[in-house]
């Protein structure tokens, strides 16, 4: 029987993007060091296993606290329980940095002028965005067009052209 993860899929189904992981591996090593493809694959598998381990323990911590959502505190507690306590400070610092970067992105991103818009401007922007989405949706082949009943009946005022008729 295959080992199963929490959501019931085989562990072999879970992976990390190889290109991203290869980039991270290369950034961590001196430029003159090469890593065999088998070693890269093994490192990726180790990372997946580590994520599964931390996720599983975080879920158990969350359940013990009778919560339904895993919070950062649950992950930090899981690190401690699993014997990775020496990484907690660094992980917490990375989490805080991520929060700051995320806030900066939201502040400098497209959502900053929303508070400065009047209700009419916000409505106009919403309508524009709906129109763009409609155009993208209708422009692609995602929704088949319904036949137009009037198009099926030739217009009596216009003569029909066939492939053999000459203009």
C-alpha positions in Angstrom: 0.0 0.0 0.0 1.3 3.5 -0.9 2.0 6.0 1.8 -0.8 8.6 1.9 -0.6 12.2 3.0 -3.3 14.2 4.9 -5.6 14.9 1.9 -5.5 11.3 0.7 -3.3 11.6 -2.4 -0.1 9.6 -2.8 2.9 11.5 -1.6 4.4 11.1 -5.0 1.7 13.4 -6.3 3.0 16.3 -4.1 6.1 18.1 -5.4 7.7 21.5 -5.6 8.5 23.4 -8.8 11.8 22.0 -10.1 12.9 25.2 -11.7 12.4 27.2 -8.5 14.0 24.6 -6.3 17.0 24.3 -8.6 17.4 28.1 -8.5 17.3 28.1 -4.7 19.8 25.2 -4.5 22.2 27.0 -6.9 21.9 30.3 -5.0 22.9 28.6 -1.7 26.1 27.1 -3.1 29.3 28.7 -4.4 29.3 29.4 -8.1 31.9 26.7 -8.9 29.9 23.9 -7.2 27.7 21.8 -9.5 24.8 19.6 -8.2 23.9 16.3 -10.0 20.3 16.0 -11.1 19.8 13.0 -8.8 21.0 15.1 -5.9 18.6 17.9 -6.9 15.7 15.5 -7.0 16.7 14.1 -3.6 16.8 17.6 -2.1 13.4 18.4 -3.6 12.0 15.2 -2.1 13.5 16.1 1.3 11.9 19.5 1.1 8.5 18.0 0.3 8.9 15.5 3.2 9.8 18.4 5.6 6.8 20.4 4.5 4.5 17.4 5.0 6.0 16.8 8.5 5.6 20.4 9.6 2.1 20.6 8.1 1.0 17.5 9.8 2.4 18.6 13.2 0.9 22.1 12.7 -2.4 20.5 12.1 -2.2 18.4 15.3 -1.2 21.5 17.3 -4.2 23.3 15.7 -6.6 20.4 16.6 -5.3 20.3 20.2 -6.3 24.0 20.5 -9.6 23.2 18.9 -9.0 25.6 16.0 -10.0 25.0 12.4 -7.3 27.1 10.7 -3.6 26.6 11.0 -2.1 29.9 12.1 1.6 30.9 12.1 1.8 30.2 15.8 0.8 26.6 15.2 3.7 26.2 12.7 6.1 27.7 15.2 4.9 25.4 17.9 5.2 22.4 15.5 8.9 23.4 14.8 9.5 23.3 18.6 7.7 20.0 19.1 9.6 18.4 16.2 13.0 19.5 17.6 13.6 22.4 15.2 13.5 25.0 18.0 16.7 26.6 16.9 15.0 27.7 13.7 12.0 29.4 15.3 13.6 32.8 15.6 14.7 32.8 12.0 11.4 31.5 10.7 9.5 34.1 12.8 11.8 36.9 11.3 11.1 35.6 7.8 7.3 35.6 8.6 7.5 39.2 9.9 9.4 40.2 6.8 6.8 38.5 4.6 4.0 40.4 6.4 5.8 43.7 5.8 6.4 43.0 2.1 2.8 41.9 1.7 1.6 45.1 3.3 3.9 47.2 1.1 2.6 45.4 -2.0 -1.0 46.1 -1.0 -0.2 49.8 -0.2 1.8 50.4 -3.4 -0.4 48.2 -5.6 -3.6 48.9 -7.4 -5.7 48.9 -4.2 -4.3 52.2 -2.9 -6.6 54.6 -4.8 -9.8 52.6 -3.9 -10.2 54.6 -0.7 -9.6 57.8 -2.6 -12.4 57.1 -5.1 -15.8 58.5 -4.9 -18.7 56.1 -5.1 -19.4 57.1 -8.7 -15.7 56.5 -9.7 -15.7 53.1 -7.9 -18.9 52.1 -9.7 -17.4 53.3 -13.1 -14.2 51.3 -12.3 -16.3 48.2 -11.4 -18.3 48.5 -14.6 -15.1 48.9 -16.7 -13.6 45.8 -15.0 -16.8 43.8 -15.7 -16.7 44.9 -19.3 -13.0 43.8 -19.6 -13.8 40.4 -18.0 -16.8 40.0 -20.3 -14.7 40.8 -23.4 -12.0 38.3 -22.4 -14.6 35.7 -21.7 -16.5 36.3 -24.9 -13.3 36.7 -27.0 -12.1 33.3 -26.2 -13.6 29.9 -27.1 -14.7 29.2 -23.5 -18.4 29.9 -24.0 -20.1 28.6 -27.1 -22.3 31.3 -28.8 -25.9 30.5 -28.8 -27.4 30.6 -32.4 -29.2 33.9 -33.1 -32.7 33.0 -34.2 -32.9 36.0 -36.4 -29.6 35.1 -38.2 -31.1 31.7 -39.2 -33.8 33.4 -41.3 -32.4 35.3 -44.3 -33.3 38.9 -44.5 -35.9 39.3 -47.3 -34.7 42.7 -48.3 -31.2 41.4 -49.1 -30.6 39.0 -51.9 -28.9 35.7 -50.9 -25.4 35.2 -52.2 -24.2 31.8 -53.0 -20.7 30.5 -53.7 -21.6 30.3 -57.4 -23.2 33.7 -57.8 -21.3 36.5 -59.3 -21.2 40.1 -58.1 
